Amino acid sequence: MNMLLSIPFPSWLNPEIIPGLPVRWYGLMYIFAFATAFLLYRKQVKERNFPMSDENLSSLFFWGILSLLVGARLFSTIIYHPDNTYILRPWLIFWPFRDGRFTGLQGMSYHGGAFFGLASVIVWSKLKGYSFREVGDMFAAAIPLGFTFGRLGNFFNAELYGRVTDVPWGMIFPGQSVTRHPSQLYQAFFEGIVLWAIIWFFRNRKPFKGFLVGLYFLGYGIFRFFIEYFREPDFHQPFNSVFTTGQVLCLFMIAFGIVWLIIASMLPNRVPIRVYDDSHKNPHYVKPISKEEAAAQRNRQRKLRKRLK
């Protein structure tokens, strides 16, 4: 392996932004991720005049983020650490200190966060009287770009690096003596920026309501499945050696995305893009429309799509 072709990890990057203070790049990237998703979601609400108040929008994100963090942490400790550490001392799952030092919650599983977040959005939509397909589609168009910051946080922490390689852009991470793929950056680009661009393109071109939710799970699962071939495998593998743990979970995401797309395409009231007027303040109410009104609505939607382009 030619070490001369490798790229050294930036020496100025440390997990702590300011040494000695409990402020870490990883936590800061999470704040950027949630803020980005919130702003993109609010943009879609305003575009469609969607009947969601700022109070409800904040409530949605509060419960969504809380569920995501809980699910991500639980999956990480249960699936990726199948020893007795957290079974014997379960309080350590959410305890951000180790040996008297603040370390944050080290270890988060994106798959756990995705499924717990999905469940919370379904429950919240049901309780508030919103259509989960509409609320979920707007989430699907907002989350991936925020995800980019999460993977940048992994890179800044010099964790979840890739397999040994001799490619010219390989990197020597702290504590490593060999060149590895910067797989965190691969994920930030494909699972974050590229996936977001695809879904954002379809947000006003989707064939039916709920399409973006399925596209998100399907797209993320496919991108992550192939990028796993460049990541360093986990030490503990509860499954056989053919696939990594992450790849097995991605197969579940892909299967869910396909099944959901089939189901959503057959559900009633599946008008893909609905622009609300000011009189539509009650999200429970759906006004029946005639064929003529439906045709006029389709024309308005086409004009809206042209404007949004």
DOVEX-607086 format. One line per 8 residues: number of its first residue (from 0); their letters; for each residue z, y, x of N, C-alpha, C. Coordinates in nm, 3 decimals, padded with zeros to 5 digits. Example, Ala and Ser with C-alpha at 12.3 -4.5 7.8 and 13.67 -1.06 7.14 Angstrom:
<nodes>
0	as	00.780:-00.569:01.319:00.780:-00.450:01.230:00.780:-00.330:01.320; 00.708:-00.225:01.285:00.714:-00.106:01.367:00.787:00.003:01.290
</nodes>
This chain:
<nodes>
0	mnmllsip	00.000:-00.120:00.084:00.000:00.000:00.000:00.000:00.125:00.088; -00.094:00.212:00.062:-00.108:00.331:00.144:-00.015:00.441:00.092; 00.098:00.464:00.162:00.196:00.562:00.119:00.144:00.704:00.133; 00.038:00.723:00.217:-00.016:00.857:00.238:-00.084:00.911:00.113; -00.126:00.820:00.023:-00.195:00.863:-00.098:-00.099:00.893:-00.213; 00.029:00.868:-00.192:00.126:00.887:-00.300:00.169:01.033:-00.309; 00.230:01.066:-00.423:00.280:01.201:-00.448:00.431:01.196:-00.450; 00.500:01.270:-00.366:00.647:01.267:-00.369:00.699:01.332:-00.497
8	fpswlnpe	00.809:01.280:-00.546:00.872:01.339:-00.664:00.925:01.478:-00.627; 00.906:01.579:-00.713:00.950:01.716:-00.680:01.098:01.719:-00.642; 01.126:01.767:-00.523:01.263:01.766:-00.472:01.355:01.861:-00.549; 01.298:01.962:-00.615:01.380:02.059:-00.686:01.421:02.011:-00.825; 01.367:01.895:-00.869:01.401:01.844:-01.001:01.524:01.755:-00.994; 01.628:01.793:-01.065:01.749:01.714:-01.077:01.782:01.699:-01.225; 01.854:01.592:-01.263:01.891:01.577:-01.405:01.965:01.699:-01.460; 02.049:01.760:-01.377:02.124:01.878:-01.420:02.043:02.004:-01.388
16	iipglpvr	02.027:02.091:-01.484:01.952:02.215:-01.462:02.022:02.300:-01.357; 02.153:02.315:-01.374:02.236:02.384:-01.276:02.342:02.285:-01.229; 02.337:02.242:-01.103:02.433:02.143:-01.054:02.577:02.184:-01.083; 02.652:02.089:-01.135:02.793:02.114:-01.165:02.820:02.153:-01.308; 02.715:02.191:-01.381:02.731:02.229:-01.521:02.672:02.120:-01.611; 02.736:02.094:-01.727:02.690:01.985:-01.815:02.569:02.023:-01.900; 02.468:02.080:-01.836:02.344:02.115:-01.905:02.231:02.042:-01.834; 02.169:01.949:-01.904:02.072:01.861:-01.841:01.932:01.886:-01.898
24	wyglmyif	01.832:01.861:-01.813:01.693:01.877:-01.857:01.664:01.790:-01.979; 01.718:01.669:-01.981:01.689:01.575:-02.090:01.733:01.633:-02.225; 01.854:01.688:-02.228:01.903:01.749:-02.351:01.822:01.870:-02.391; 01.784:01.952:-02.292:01.704:02.072:-02.320:01.567:02.033:-02.377; 01.508:01.925:-02.326:01.379:01.879:-02.377:01.390:01.833:-02.522; 01.504:01.774:-02.558:01.525:01.735:-02.698:01.526:01.859:-02.788; 01.589:01.966:-02.743:01.592:02.089:-02.821:01.450:02.142:-02.840; 01.371:02.144:-02.731:01.231:02.187:-02.742:01.153:02.097:-02.837
32	afatafll	01.179:01.967:-02.832:01.107:01.872:-02.918:01.135:01.900:-03.065; 01.263:01.916:-03.101:01.298:01.939:-03.240:01.247:02.076:-03.288; 01.254:02.176:-03.201:01.206:02.309:-03.239:01.056:02.308:-03.262; 00.981:02.238:-03.178:00.836:02.228:-03.194:00.800:02.160:-03.325; 00.866:02.048:-03.354:00.839:01.976:-03.478:00.874:02.062:-03.600; 00.984:02.135:-03.592:01.026:02.221:-03.703:00.923:02.330:-03.731; 00.874:02.395:-03.627:00.778:02.504:-03.644:00.645:02.452:-03.700; 00.600:02.336:-03.654:00.476:02.279:-03.705:00.491:02.236:-03.851
40	yrkqvker	00.609:02.185:-03.885:00.633:02.145:-04.023:00.634:02.267:-04.114; 00.704:02.372:-04.072:00.711:02.494:-04.153:00.573:02.556:-04.171; 00.488:02.547:-04.069:00.352:02.600:-04.080:00.276:02.528:-04.192; 00.293:02.397:-04.202:00.224:02.322:-04.307:00.278:02.355:-04.445; 00.410:02.376:-04.454:00.470:02.415:-04.582:00.411:02.547:-04.630; 00.395:02.642:-04.540:00.341:02.773:-04.577:00.192:02.764:-04.609; 00.118:02.682:-04.536:-00.025:02.667:-04.561:-00.053:02.622:-04.704; 00.029:02.530:-04.752:00.005:02.470:-04.884:00.093:02.531:-04.993
48	nfpmsden	00.173:02.630:-04.956:00.268:02.688:-05.051:00.355:02.578:-05.111; 00.392:02.483:-05.026:00.468:02.366:-05.071:00.604:02.411:-05.124; 00.647:02.359:-05.240:00.772:02.405:-05.304:00.896:02.353:-05.233; 00.918:02.396:-05.110:01.037:02.356:-05.034:01.101:02.482:-04.979; 01.224:02.507:-05.017:01.296:02.626:-04.970:01.338:02.608:-04.825; 01.373:02.718:-04.760:01.422:02.711:-04.623:01.548:02.626:-04.614; 01.630:02.632:-04.719:01.753:02.553:-04.721:01.720:02.403:-04.722; 01.625:02.365:-04.805:01.586:02.224:-04.811:01.517:02.179:-04.682
56	lsslffwg	01.438:02.269:-04.624:01.371:02.235:-04.498:01.474:02.210:-04.389; 01.576:02.294:-04.381:01.682:02.276:-04.282:01.759:02.147:-04.309; 01.784:02.118:-04.436:01.854:01.995:-04.473:01.773:01.872:-04.434; 01.643:01.877:-04.459:01.555:01.766:-04.423:01.560:01.739:-04.273; 01.552:01.844:-04.193:01.551:01.825:-04.048:01.688:01.783:-03.996; 01.794:01.833:-04.058:01.928:01.794:-04.014:01.948:01.644:-04.029; 01.919:01.591:-04.148:01.940:01.449:-04.172:01.837:01.364:-04.097; 01.716:01.416:-04.084:01.615:01.343:-04.009:01.650:01.329:-03.863
64	ilsllvga	01.694:01.441:-03.801:01.731:01.438:-03.660:01.855:01.352:-03.638; 01.954:01.365:-03.727:02.076:01.285:-03.714:02.044:01.136:-03.720; 01.961:01.097:-03.817:01.924:00.956:-03.830:01.843:00.908:-03.711; 01.754:00.995:-03.662:01.673:00.959:-03.545:01.763:00.931:-03.424; 01.860:01.018:-03.399:01.947:01.000:-03.284:02.034:00.875:-03.297; 02.085:00.852:-03.418:02.168:00.733:-03.439:02.085:00.607:-03.419; 01.966:00.603:-03.480:01.881:00.486:-03.466:01.836:00.462:-03.324; 01.799:00.571:-03.254:01.753:00.558:-03.116:01.864:00.505:-03.026
72	rlfstiiy	01.986:00.552:-03.047:02.098:00.507:-02.965:02.137:00.363:-02.997; 02.141:00.328:-03.124:02.178:00.192:-03.164:02.077:00.091:-03.111; 01.948:00.119:-03.127:01.845:00.027:-03.078:01.856:00.011:-02.926; 01.882:00.121:-02.858:01.890:00.116:-02.713:02.004:00.025:-02.667; 02.120:00.038:-02.730:02.236:-00.040:-02.688:02.230:-00.184:-02.735; 02.169:-00.208:-02.851:02.165:-00.344:-02.905:02.050:-00.426:-02.847; 01.931:-00.365:-02.839:01.812:-00.439:-02.797:01.794:-00.437:-02.645; 01.816:-00.322:-02.582:01.789:-00.311:-02.439:01.911:-00.340:-02.352
80	hpdntyil	02.028:-00.358:-02.413:02.149:-00.393:-02.339:02.221:-00.507:-02.411; 02.163:-00.627:-02.409:02.220:-00.739:-02.486:02.340:-00.805:-02.418; 02.417:-00.729:-02.336:02.538:-00.786:-02.277:02.658:-00.749:-02.364; 02.776:-00.770:-02.313:02.896:-00.747:-02.393:02.955:-00.607:-02.377; 02.887:-00.521:-02.301:02.943:-00.389:-02.274:02.973:-00.313:-02.402; 02.874:-00.304:-02.489:02.892:-00.225:-02.612:02.951:-00.307:-02.726; 02.946:-00.438:-02.713:03.009:-00.523:-02.816:03.160:-00.516:-02.802; 03.209:-00.522:-02.678:03.353:-00.516:-02.655:03.408:-00.375:-02.668
88	rpwlifwp	03.323:-00.274:-02.636:03.367:-00.134:-02.644:03.264:-00.052:-02.721; 03.253:-00.072:-02.852:03.149:-00.005:-02.930:03.158:00.146:-02.932; 03.277:00.201:-02.904:03.289:00.348:-02.904:03.208:00.413:-02.792; 03.170:00.334:-02.692:03.091:00.388:-02.582:02.947:00.418:-02.623; 02.906:00.364:-02.738:02.768:00.386:-02.783:02.740:00.535:-02.798; 02.837:00.608:-02.853:02.817:00.751:-02.877:02.914:00.836:-02.793; 02.967:00.779:-02.683:03.059:00.853:-02.598:02.982:00.908:-02.478; 02.973:01.042:-02.464:02.886:01.101:-02.361:02.951:01.118:-02.224
96	frdgrftg	03.062:01.048:-02.198:03.130:01.060:-02.069:03.141:00.923:-02.001; 03.127:00.922:-01.870:03.146:00.801:-01.792:03.229:00.837:-01.668; 03.342:00.766:-01.652:03.429:00.787:-01.537:03.471:00.933:-01.525; 03.499:00.995:-01.638:03.546:01.133:-01.639:03.439:01.237:-01.622; 03.311:01.195:-01.613:03.200:01.289:-01.596:03.114:01.291:-01.721; 03.062:01.411:-01.755:02.970:01.422:-01.868:02.833:01.368:-01.826; 02.785:01.268:-01.894:02.656:01.207:-01.862:02.558:01.215:-01.977; 02.605:01.257:-02.095:02.518:01.256:-02.213:02.501:01.113:-02.264
104	lqgmsyhg	02.416:01.100:-02.366:02.388:00.968:-02.422:02.271:00.908:-02.346; 02.299:00.832:-02.244:02.195:00.776:-02.159:02.141:00.648:-02.222; 02.014:00.653:-02.254:01.950:00.537:-02.315:01.921:00.560:-02.462; 01.795:00.586:-02.496:01.753:00.607:-02.634:01.625:00.528:-02.658; 01.617:00.462:-02.771:01.499:00.383:-02.805:01.415:00.459:-02.908; 01.291:00.489:-02.872:01.207:00.564:-02.965:01.179:00.485:-03.092; 01.162:00.352:-03.078:01.132:00.270:-03.195:01.247:00.276:-03.296; 01.370:00.270:-03.246:01.485:00.281:-03.336:01.490:00.416:-03.404
112	gaffglas	01.463:00.522:-03.328:01.461:00.655:-03.386:01.354:00.670:-03.492; 01.236:00.611:-03.468:01.125:00.623:-03.562:01.158:00.556:-03.695; 01.212:00.434:-03.691:01.239:00.362:-03.816:01.359:00.418:-03.890; 01.463:00.460:-03.818:01.578:00.522:-03.885:01.538:00.657:-03.942; 01.456:00.732:-03.867:01.408:00.859:-03.918:01.324:00.842:-04.043; 01.238:00.740:-04.043:01.157:00.711:-04.161:01.245:00.681:-04.282; 01.346:00.599:-04.261:01.435:00.563:-04.371:01.506:00.686:-04.428; 01.550:00.776:-04.340:01.622:00.894:-04.387:01.530:00.987:-04.466
120	vivwsklk	01.403:00.999:-04.424:01.308:01.083:-04.496:01.279:01.025:-04.635; 01.269:00.893:-04.644:01.247:00.828:-04.774:01.364:00.856:-04.867; 01.486:00.836:-04.817:01.605:00.857:-04.901:01.617:01.004:-04.939; 01.598:01.095:-04.842:01.610:01.238:-04.871:01.508:01.281:-04.975; 01.385:01.236:-04.962:01.280:01.273:-05.058:01.314:01.223:-05.198; 01.367:01.102:-05.206:01.405:01.046:-05.336:01.517:01.127:-05.399; 01.618:01.163:-05.321:01.732:01.237:-05.375:01.693:01.379:-05.417; 01.601:01.440:-05.343:01.562:01.578:-05.372:01.446:01.588:-05.471
128	gysfrevg	01.384:01.476:-05.504:01.276:01.478:-05.601:01.140:01.512:-05.545; 01.122:01.498:-05.414:00.992:01.524:-05.353:00.914:01.394:-05.337; 00.784:01.409:-05.321:00.700:01.293:-05.293:00.716:01.257:-05.145; 00.760:01.134:-05.117:00.775:01.093:-04.978:00.642:01.097:-04.905; 00.534:01.068:-04.974:00.404:01.066:-04.908:00.366:01.205:-04.858; 00.398:01.309:-04.936:00.368:01.445:-04.891:00.463:01.489:-04.779; 00.592:01.464:-04.799:00.691:01.502:-04.697:00.665:01.425:-04.568; 00.635:01.294:-04.581:00.611:01.211:-04.463:00.485:01.249:-04.389
136	dmfaaaip	00.379:01.286:-04.461:00.254:01.327:-04.395:00.274:01.452:-04.310; 00.352:01.546:-04.363:00.376:01.668:-04.285:00.462:01.639:-04.162; 00.553:01.543:-04.173:00.631:01.502:-04.057:00.540:01.437:-03.952; 00.450:01.350:-03.999:00.361:01.279:-03.906:00.275:01.376:-03.826; 00.239:01.489:-03.887:00.156:01.588:-03.818:00.237:01.680:-03.728; 00.370:01.670:-03.734:00.455:01.760:-03.656:00.527:01.689:-03.541; 00.558:01.562:-03.557:00.644:01.492:-03.461:00.580:01.469:-03.324; 00.454:01.420:-03.315:00.402:01.379:-03.184:00.406:01.488:-03.076
144	lgftfgrl	00.374:01.612:-03.111:00.375:01.717:-03.010:00.517:01.739:-02.958; 00.615:01.729:-03.046:00.754:01.739:-03.001:00.792:01.622:-02.911; 00.736:01.504:-02.939:00.764:01.386:-02.859:00.727:01.408:-02.712; 00.625:01.490:-02.688:00.583:01.519:-02.551:00.700:01.566:-02.466; 00.784:01.652:-02.521:00.897:01.705:-02.446:00.999:01.596:-02.413; 01.015:01.499:-02.504:01.107:01.389:-02.477:01.067:01.310:-02.355; 00.937:01.282:-02.340:00.890:01.207:-02.223:00.897:01.292:-02.096; 00.879:01.422:-02.110:00.898:01.509:-01.994:01.043:01.504:-01.948
152	gnffnael	01.135:01.491:-02.044:01.276:01.476:-02.009:01.300:01.349:-01.929; 01.233:01.239:-01.968:01.244:01.115:-01.890:01.191:01.135:-01.749; 01.083:01.209:-01.737:01.025:01.235:-01.604:01.122:01.317:-01.520; 01.180:01.423:-01.577:01.274:01.505:-01.504:01.396:01.425:-01.459; 01.434:01.325:-01.541:01.546:01.238:-01.505:01.507:01.130:-01.405; 01.377:01.121:-01.374:01.326:01.017:-01.284:01.363:00.879:-01.335; 01.348:00.859:-01.468:01.380:00.730:-01.530:01.258:00.679:-01.606; 01.262:00.552:-01.643:01.152:00.489:-01.716:01.019:00.504:-01.642
160	ygrvtdvp	01.024:00.495:-01.510:00.902:00.508:-01.430:00.819:00.381:-01.442; 00.699:00.386:-01.383:00.603:00.278:-01.400:00.612:00.169:-01.295; 00.517:00.079:-01.302:00.511:-00.033:-01.210:00.457:00.013:-01.074; 00.474:-00.074:-00.977:00.425:-00.046:-00.843:00.272:-00.036:-00.846; 00.218:00.063:-00.775:00.073:00.087:-00.779:00.027:00.147:-00.647; -00.105:00.144:-00.626:-00.162:00.212:-00.509:-00.263:00.318:-00.550; -00.258:00.363:-00.676:-00.349:00.469:-00.719:-00.311:00.599:-00.650; -00.408:00.688:-00.626:-00.379:00.811:-00.551:-00.276:00.902:-00.618
168	wgmifpgq	-00.262:00.891:-00.750:-00.165:00.978:-00.818:-00.030:00.908:-00.837; -00.013:00.793:-00.773:00.117:00.726:-00.779:00.226:00.814:-00.720; 00.350:00.788:-00.757:00.460:00.876:-00.719:00.577:00.796:-00.665; 00.644:00.851:-00.569:00.766:00.789:-00.515:00.886:00.857:-00.582; 00.952:00.786:-00.670:01.065:00.842:-00.743:01.193:00.830:-00.660; 01.293:00.914:-00.687:01.419:00.909:-00.613:01.480:00.768:-00.617; 01.524:00.720:-00.504:01.584:00.588:-00.495:01.484:00.475:-00.483; 01.354:00.509:-00.481:01.249:00.409:-00.470:01.179:00.424:-00.335
176	svtrhpsq	01.137:00.312:-00.281:01.065:00.314:-00.152:00.919:00.276:-00.168; 00.877:00.256:-00.293:00.738:00.218:-00.320:00.677:00.318:-00.419; 00.545:00.320:-00.423:00.473:00.412:-00.511:00.461:00.350:-00.650; 00.489:00.430:-00.751:00.486:00.380:-00.889:00.403:00.471:-00.979; 00.358:00.413:-01.092:00.287:00.492:-01.192:00.385:00.593:-01.254; 00.345:00.719:-01.270:00.427:00.815:-01.346:00.404:00.792:-01.496; 00.450:00.677:-01.544:00.418:00.635:-01.681:00.476:00.729:-01.786; 00.583:00.803:-01.750:00.637:00.900:-01.846:00.533:01.006:-01.881
184	lyqaffeg	00.454:01.046:-01.781:00.350:01.146:-01.804:00.234:01.087:-01.882; 00.204:00.958:-01.862:00.100:00.893:-01.942:00.142:00.896:-02.089; 00.269:00.865:-02.113:00.317:00.862:-02.252:00.320:01.002:-02.313; 00.363:01.100:-02.233:00.366:01.237:-02.284:00.227:01.282:-02.327; 00.126:01.241:-02.252:-00.011:01.284:-02.282:-00.070:01.207:-02.400; -00.067:01.074:-02.395:-00.135:00.995:-02.499:-00.052:00.982:-02.627; 00.077:00.950:-02.615:00.160:00.933:-02.734:00.205:01.067:-02.792; 00.193:01.172:-02.711:00.232:01.304:-02.758:00.113:01.391:-02.791
192	ivlwaiiw	00.047:01.445:-02.689:-00.059:01.544:-02.709:-00.181:01.484:-02.780; -00.232:01.371:-02.731:-00.354:01.312:-02.789:-00.329:01.267:-02.933; -00.218:01.195:-02.956:-00.188:01.148:-03.092:-00.168:01.265:-03.186; -00.099:01.370:-03.140:-00.080:01.488:-03.225:-00.215:01.552:-03.260; -00.305:01.563:-03.163:-00.436:01.625:-03.187:-00.515:01.546:-03.292; -00.507:01.414:-03.285:-00.579:01.329:-03.382:-00.523:01.351:-03.522; -00.390:01.344:-03.535:-00.328:01.357:-03.667:-00.344:01.499:-03.720; -00.330:01.597:-03.634:-00.347:01.736:-03.678:-00.489:01.760:-03.729
200	ffrnrkpf	-00.587:01.696:-03.667:-00.726:01.707:-03.712:-00.742:01.650:-03.853; -00.673:01.541:-03.882:-00.688:01.475:-04.012:-00.595:01.531:-04.119; -00.507:01.625:-04.085:-00.409:01.668:-04.184:-00.473:01.730:-04.307; -00.590:01.793:-04.292:-00.661:01.850:-04.407:-00.791:01.775:-04.437; -00.803:01.655:-04.378:-00.922:01.572:-04.401:-00.883:01.429:-04.442; -00.755:01.408:-04.469:-00.708:01.273:-04.499:-00.767:01.224:-04.631; -00.796:01.094:-04.641:-00.858:01.041:-04.762:-00.762:01.022:-04.879; -00.633:01.009:-04.851:-00.536:00.992:-04.959:-00.398:01.034:-04.910
208	kgflvgly	-00.310:01.060:-05.004:-00.173:01.101:-04.973:-00.098:00.985:-04.906; -00.030:01.014:-04.798:00.042:00.910:-04.725:-00.037:00.855:-04.607; -00.162:00.900:-04.592:-00.249:00.848:-04.486:-00.194:00.879:-04.347; -00.138:00.999:-04.329:-00.093:01.039:-04.195:00.027:00.960:-04.149; 00.112:00.916:-04.242:00.227:00.832:-04.205:00.178:00.702:-04.142; 00.083:00.637:-04.209:00.028:00.514:-04.155:-00.046:00.536:-04.024; -00.120:00.647:-04.016:-00.195:00.677:-03.894:-00.100:00.700:-03.777; 00.013:00.764:-03.804:00.110:00.788:-03.697:00.166:00.657:-03.641
216	flgygifr	00.216:00.569:-03.729:00.274:00.443:-03.682:00.169:00.357:-03.614; 00.050:00.355:-03.669:-00.058:00.276:-03.610:-00.098:00.333:-03.474; -00.118:00.465:-03.467:-00.162:00.527:-03.343:-00.058:00.518:-03.233; 00.067:00.547:-03.267:00.172:00.539:-03.165:00.185:00.396:-03.114; 00.184:00.299:-03.206:00.197:00.159:-03.166:00.088:00.116:-03.070; -00.035:00.157:-03.097:-00.148:00.118:-03.011:-00.137:00.184:-02.874; -00.112:00.315:-02.870:-00.101:00.386:-02.742:00.013:00.328:-02.659; 00.129:00.312:-02.720:00.246:00.264:-02.646:00.225:00.120:-02.599
224	ffieyfre	00.161:00.037:-02.680:00.139:-00.103:-02.643:00.064:-00.113:-02.511; -00.043:-00.034:-02.496:-00.123:-00.043:-02.374:-00.057:00.028:-02.255; 00.015:00.137:-02.282:00.082:00.206:-02.173:00.197:00.122:-02.116; 00.252:00.031:-02.198:00.358:-00.057:-02.150:00.312:-00.140:-02.030; 00.183:-00.163:-02.016:00.133:-00.239:-01.902:00.149:-00.161:-01.772; 00.173:-00.031:-01.782:00.193:00.052:-01.663:00.340:00.084:-01.639; 00.427:00.052:-01.736:00.570:00.079:-01.722:00.641:-00.037:-01.654; 00.747:-00.005:-01.585:00.830:-00.110:-01.525:00.898:-00.187:-01.638
232	pdfhqpfn	00.884:-00.321:-01.641:00.946:-00.399:-01.750:01.098:-00.385:-01.749; 01.157:-00.404:-01.866:01.302:-00.396:-01.878:01.366:-00.519:-01.812; 01.488:-00.499:-01.766:01.557:-00.610:-01.699:01.592:-00.720:-01.798; 01.631:-00.680:-01.917:01.670:-00.779:-02.018:01.557:-00.792:-02.118; 01.503:-00.911:-02.131:01.394:-00.936:-02.224:01.437:-01.042:-02.325; 01.470:-01.002:-02.450:01.510:-01.101:-02.549:01.393:-01.184:-02.599; 01.269:-01.142:-02.567:01.151:-01.215:-02.610:01.089:-01.286:-02.490; 00.980:-01.358:-02.512:00.916:-01.428:-02.402:00.849:-01.329:-02.308
240	svfttgqv	00.801:-01.378:-02.195:00.750:-01.291:-02.090:00.607:-01.245:-02.112; 00.542:-01.287:-02.222:00.404:-01.244:-02.248:00.399:-01.095:-02.275; 00.491:-01.046:-02.357:00.498:-00.904:-02.390:00.635:-00.850:-02.351; 00.639:-00.720:-02.324:00.767:-00.654:-02.303:00.834:-00.630:-02.438; 00.961:-00.594:-02.432:01.033:-00.563:-02.556:00.964:-00.449:-02.630; 00.924:-00.347:-02.556:00.855:-00.233:-02.617:00.726:-00.274:-02.685; 00.651:-00.366:-02.626:00.525:-00.411:-02.686:00.549:-00.488:-02.815; 00.654:-00.570:-02.817:00.686:-00.644:-02.940:00.720:-00.546:-03.052
248	lclfmiaf	00.800:-00.444:-03.021:00.835:-00.344:-03.122:00.711:-00.266:-03.165; 00.618:-00.244:-03.071:00.493:-00.175:-03.106:00.408:-00.258:-03.203; 00.411:-00.389:-03.186:00.337:-00.474:-03.279:00.391:-00.460:-03.420; 00.524:-00.446:-03.432:00.583:-00.421:-03.564:00.536:-00.286:-03.619; 00.528:-00.185:-03.532:00.482:-00.053:-03.576:00.337:-00.059:-03.622; 00.254:-00.129:-03.547:00.112:-00.142:-03.584:00.098:-00.214:-03.718; 00.173:-00.323:-03.735:00.167:-00.398:-03.860:00.214:-00.312:-03.977; 00.323:-00.237:-03.956:00.372:-00.148:-04.062:00.267:-00.043:-04.097
256	givwliia	00.205:00.017:-03.995:00.104:00.119:-04.020:-00.012:00.067:-04.102; -00.060:-00.054:-04.069:-00.172:-00.112:-04.142:-00.134:-00.142:-04.287; -00.017:-00.207:-04.304:00.029:-00.242:-04.440:00.049:-00.115:-04.523; 00.110:-00.012:-04.463:00.134:00.111:-04.538:00.002:00.178:-04.578; -00.097:00.179:-04.490:-00.226:00.239:-04.524:-00.290:00.168:-04.643; -00.279:00.037:-04.647:-00.335:-00.040:-04.759:-00.262:-00.006:-04.888; -00.128:-00.003:-04.881:-00.048:00.026:-05.000:-00.073:00.169:-05.048; -00.067:00.265:-04.956:-00.083:00.406:-04.994:-00.220:00.433:-05.053
264	smlpnrvp	-00.323:00.360:-05.009:-00.458:00.382:-05.062:-00.472:00.336:-05.206; -00.377:00.254:-05.253:-00.385:00.201:-05.389:-00.282:00.262:-05.484; -00.192:00.345:-05.432:-00.090:00.405:-05.517:-00.150:00.512:-05.608; -00.093:00.533:-05.726:-00.144:00.639:-05.815:-00.108:00.777:-05.761; -00.169:00.879:-05.822:-00.143:01.018:-05.785:-00.159:01.037:-05.635; -00.277:00.997:-05.583:-00.297:00.999:-05.439:-00.392:01.110:-05.395; -00.399:01.219:-05.472:-00.481:01.333:-05.431:-00.439:01.374:-05.290; -00.530:01.375:-05.193:-00.490:01.392:-05.053:-00.427:01.526:-05.019
272	irvyddsh	-00.483:01.636:-05.067:-00.433:01.768:-05.031:-00.409:01.848:-05.157; -00.287:01.885:-05.179:-00.253:01.963:-05.297:-00.197:02.097:-05.255; -00.266:02.204:-05.299:-00.220:02.339:-05.270:-00.145:02.388:-05.393; -00.018:02.422:-05.376:00.066:02.460:-05.489:00.052:02.610:-05.517; 00.059:02.645:-05.645:00.062:02.786:-05.680:00.207:02.829:-05.698; 00.228:02.959:-05.722:00.364:03.011:-05.728:00.442:02.961:-05.849; 00.371:02.915:-05.949:00.441:02.867:-06.070:00.495:02.726:-06.050; 00.456:02.664:-05.939:00.497:02.525:-05.917:00.626:02.522:-05.834
280	knphyvkp	00.734:02.558:-05.897:00.862:02.561:-05.827:00.939:02.430:-05.841; 00.907:02.353:-05.940:00.980:02.227:-05.963:00.902:02.111:-05.903; 00.952:02.049:-05.797:00.878:01.940:-05.734:00.874:01.813:-05.818; 00.957:01.805:-05.925:00.955:01.688:-06.012:00.833:01.689:-06.104; 00.781:01.807:-06.130:00.678:01.821:-06.232:00.538:01.805:-06.174; 00.459:01.719:-06.236:00.320:01.702:-06.199:00.235:01.726:-06.323; 00.158:01.831:-06.322:00.079:01.869:-06.439:-00.043:01.779:-06.453; -00.061:01.716:-06.571:-00.182:01.635:-06.592:-00.306:01.722:-06.594
288	iskeeaaa	-00.415:01.674:-06.538:-00.537:01.754:-06.532:-00.654:01.674:-06.586; -00.752:01.745:-06.640:-00.873:01.682:-06.693:-00.971:01.655:-06.580; -01.082:01.589:-06.613:-01.184:01.562:-06.511:-01.244:01.691:-06.458; -01.264:01.788:-06.550:-01.320:01.915:-06.508:-01.224:01.988:-06.412; -01.094:01.984:-06.447:-00.996:02.049:-06.360:-00.988:01.977:-06.225; -01.000:01.844:-06.229:-00.996:01.767:-06.104:-01.113:01.805:-06.014; -01.232:01.822:-06.075:-01.350:01.862:-05.996:-01.330:02.001:-05.937; -01.274:02.092:-06.018:-01.248:02.227:-05.969:-01.146:02.225:-05.856
296	qrnrqrkl	-01.046:02.137:-05.869:-00.944:02.125:-05.765:-01.004:02.073:-05.635; -01.098:01.979:-05.647:-01.164:01.927:-05.526:-01.245:02.036:-05.456; -01.308:02.122:-05.537:-01.383:02.234:-05.479:-01.290:02.330:-05.406; -01.175:02.357:-05.466:-01.078:02.446:-05.401:-01.027:02.384:-05.271; -01.007:02.253:-05.273:-00.959:02.185:-05.153:-01.063:02.191:-05.041; -01.192:02.177:-05.079:-01.298:02.186:-04.977:-01.301:02.326:-04.915; -01.286:02.427:-05.000:-01.283:02.565:-04.950:-01.162:02.587:-04.858; -01.046:02.527:-04.898:-00.927:02.540:-04.817:-00.946:02.475:-04.680
304	rkrlk	-01.009:02.359:-04.679:-01.031:02.289:-04.552:-01.120:02.371:-04.461; -01.222:02.437:-04.519:-01.309:02.521:-04.438:-01.232:02.638:-04.379; -01.142:02.697:-04.460:-01.062:02.810:-04.410:-00.968:02.766:-04.298; -00.906:02.648:-04.316:-00.808:02.600:-04.219:-00.873:02.558:-04.090; -01.003:02.524:-04.094:-01.073:02.489:-03.972:-01.082:02.608:-03.877
</nodes>
